[in-house]
């Protein structure tokens, strides 16, 4: 007897093959039958007019901590994501050196700063009772509703071995050997591989460059070599050029790391903008050079424009503009004084529009900002208005106008920059770029930057756009890009397709309604901390390993997810 049958669905199987009407039967967590099913089942449902697809795979998340207080990885699971890759960008919560209990506090403060997580939630929501990476994975086993795989973060490896010297120091040969051994132990326990960052935007809780930024190429290559000695492993890496355009040295590093490991290396995020036509060819030259050298470098890119709010009062992307961080880190009264100084504003604008600002130049057109939440009577009626219109009424330049609005709110004003790359040319360039063999959809950062952005719903929003919006790719291809493509990159065993014998990770949705609601601020984290959330529209149900985990945008309470371990749950993916 089957456990459940989904009858008469339009099955889009993840391979890109044409959709077909079929029944799908589930038994013992696997897809037992696809076609016309007459076998008895404990339960069934009519899915006529609905699309049944494999569960979506999000290749870049930071759910490492959130899964402890939110085993459903919301809102990703609501939007059909059944498998998440976490431990990215060099940042993980393990391993922790038992001889230095203070390292847990350092790690929490680093994650709060660099990934925009709530410090209170990190302190109160996770048990912090592990030391090895295996301990950490075991702490999640059996209590999560999604499937989750984890890279091991370079920063944690460095901190474990070198202590405070990890920031600013270089390892001795013995310390490097110890880091390599620690990485081997993590992969033996199931880590998917190594993640690392050399990005200039990544600083720890003390404002110092995070530990892995101090690593030299020989250290990165020694760790990459270790990755290649384990089955089903990967590398994920970030460098400063990921945000704009790679330097020659960065391309050389990516190519050598991947070729040395004999494993794919993925990075994020490829920003596609028709106003900067030279960016995409430059970034993808890393992939082309890697293939010639026996490696593979894969660029992640988002298929939607993810709204991100800004503030002059709290840490956000504006702090990453060259020269802005020191000003926006001042105490609020001093910060307001500086921002009201015309000379200071002029220099800030100059730096924001300079070549050194890279991709952050996109944030410098302050006339295109929309005012969000306000808090002062003086700002009543401004919510939803565009700054350039308010500035014209007041006879001010847009940045000066924006500063005054924020100052009246004690810098608490929420700001929404309108995207600069929402033009037809940029969307045409995206559709063209998605066809490249080393470009993959992803980069949601779900679980991070919680009160600033909400990238998790990219799956449903993209499908809605394909079905009822721009229609840049057909449904079958869109589903493949969200399922089989990332499953194959990570070598996931038996996931990513609606196929007999595969794990029953499935999402059932209404093609006439599938979409994501607007991002709204909710206070549902430990300590009543805020985050942006987005409801799923048109998702009827989500199954993880054959168990219903979501029904009509509500979690069922089941926790059928698996901690996916390298080798057991992943196979090695060739770079050639």
MOGI-V678142 format. One record per residue. RES is the residue in one letter. PHI is phi as a letter, one per 40 degrees, with the letter a starting at -180 (999 if undefined). Layout:
# MOGI-V678142
RES_PHI + RES_PHI
This chain:
# MOGI-V678142
X_999 + X_c + X_c + X_a + X_b + X_b + X_b + X_g + X_c + X_c + X_c + X_b + X_c + X_g + X_c + X_g + X_c + X_d + X_c + X_b + X_c + X_a + X_c + X_b + X_b + X_b + X_a + X_f + X_g + X_b + X_c + X_c + X_a + X_b + X_i + X_c + X_b + X_b + X_c + X_c + X_b + X_c + X_a + X_a + X_a + X_c + X_b + X_d + X_g + X_b + X_c + X_b + X_b + X_c + X_c + X_c + X_b + X_c + X_c + X_a + X_b + X_b + X_c + X_d + X_c + X_d + X_c + X_c + X_b + X_b + X_c + X_c + X_f + X_c + X_c + X_d + X_c + X_d + X_c + X_g + X_c + X_b + X_b + X_b + X_b + X_b + X_g + X_c + X_g + X_g + X_b + X_b + X_c + X_a + X_c + X_b + X_c + X_c + X_c + X_b + X_d + X_c + X_c + X_c + X_c + X_d + X_c + X_c + X_c + X_c + X_c + X_c + X_c + X_c + X_b + X_g + X_c + X_c + X_c + X_c + X_c + X_c + X_c + X_c + X_c + X_b + X_c + X_f + X_b + X_b + X_b + X_c + X_c + X_c + X_d + X_c + X_c + X_c + X_c + X_c + X_d + X_g + X_b + X_b + X_c + X_b + X_c + X_b + X_b + X_b + X_c + X_b + X_c + X_d + X_c + X_c + X_c + X_c + X_c + X_d + X_c + X_b + X_g + X_d + X_c + X_c + X_c + X_g + X_b + X_b + X_c + X_c + X_d + X_c + X_c + X_c + X_d + X_c + X_c + X_c + X_c + X_c + X_c + X_d + X_c + X_c + X_c + X_d + X_c + X_h + X_d + X_c + X_i + X_b + X_b + X_a + X_b + X_b + X_c + X_c + X_c + X_c + X_b + X_c + X_c + X_c + X_g + X_c + X_d + X_c + X_d + X_c + X_c + X_c + X_c + X_c + X_d + X_c + X_c + X_c + X_c + X_c + X_c + X_c + X_c + X_c + X_d + X_c + X_c + X_b + X_c + X_g + X_b + X_a + X_b + X_b + X_a + X_b + X_b + X_d + X_c + X_d + X_c + X_a + X_a + X_c + X_c + X_c + X_c + X_c + X_c + X_d + X_c + X_d + X_c + X_c + X_c + X_c + X_c + X_c + X_c + X_g + X_b + X_c + X_b + X_b + X_b + X_a + X_b + X_c + X_c + X_b + X_a + X_c + X_c + X_b + X_c + X_c + X_c + X_c + X_d + X_c + X_c + X_c + X_c + X_c + X_c + X_c + X_c + X_c + X_c + X_c + X_c + X_g + X_b + X_a + X_b + X_b + X_c + X_c + X_a + X_c + X_c + X_b + X_c + X_c + X_c + X_b + X_c + X_b + X_a + X_c + X_b + X_b + X_c + X_a + X_c + X_c + X_c + X_c + X_c + X_d + X_g + X_c + X_d + X_d + X_c + X_c + X_c + X_c + X_d + X_d + X_d + X_c + X_c + X_c + X_d + X_c + X_c + X_c + X_c + X_d + X_c + X_c + X_c + X_c + X_c + X_c + X_c + X_c + X_c + X_c + X_b + X_c + X_c + X_c + X_c + X_f + X_c + X_c + X_d + X_c + X_c + X_c + X_c + X_c + X_c + X_c + X_c + X_b + X_c + X_c + X_c + X_b + X_b + X_b + X_d + X_c + X_c + X_d + X_g + X_c + X_d + X_g + X_c + X_c + X_d + X_c + X_c + X_c + X_c + X_c + X_c + X_c + X_g + X_b + X_c + X_d + X_c + X_c + X_c + X_c + X_c + X_c + X_c + X_c + X_c + X_c + X_c + X_g + X_g + X_c + X_d + X_c + X_b + X_b + X_c + X_c + X_c + X_c + X_b + X_b + X_c + X_d + X_c + X_c + X_c + X_c + X_c + X_c + X_d + X_c + X_c + X_d + X_c + X_c + X_c + X_b + X_b + X_b + X_c + X_i + X_h + X_c + X_g + X_d + X_g + X_b + X_f + X_c + X_b + X_b + X_a + X_a + X_c + X_d + X_c + X_d + X_c + X_c + X_c + X_c + X_c + X_c + X_c + X_c + X_c + X_b + X_b + X_c + X_g + X_c + X_b + X_c + X_d + X_c + X_c + X_c + X_c + X_d + X_c + X_c + X_b + X_c + X_d + X_c + X_c + X_c + X_c + X_c + X_g + X_c + X_c + X_g + X_b + X_h + X_a + X_c + X_a + X_d + X_g + X_c + X_d + X_c + X_c + X_a + X_b + X_b + X_a + X_c + X_c + X_c + X_b + X_d + X_a + X_b + X_c + X_c + X_c + X_b + X_c + X_b + X_b + X_b + X_c + X_d + X_g + X_g + X_c + X_c + X_a + X_c + X_b + X_a + X_c + X_c + X_b + X_g + X_c + X_c + X_a + X_b + X_b + X_b + X_f + X_g + X_b + X_c + X_b + X_b + X_b + X_f + X_g + X_b + X_c + X_c + X_g + X_c + X_b + X_c + X_c + X_b + X_c + X_c + X_b + X_d + X_g + X_c + X_b + X_b + X_b + X_c + X_b + X_c + X_c + X_b
